[in-house]
């Protein structure tokens, strides 16, 4: 069984480019590490279909599409700004 692919829609790439390089690298590294079993790392958001991943003070909001075996990174940023 192979791991999940990761998709970065335009909005999430824009948010990633706005972060400091070391922070962005840490987030990308953490996402890569979840590809084999995303449900082990991502936590389902209450009342929503998306999941969140903690990376220090930053959060990644993503959808996990089992049928396509894809993690779709919808949003990312500092935890105080991520739900706005």
Secondary structure, 3 states (H helix, E strand, C coil): CCCCEEEECHHHHHHHHCCCHHHHHHHHHHHHHHCCCHHHHCEECCCCCCEEEEECCEEEEEEEECCCCEEEEEEEEECCCCCC
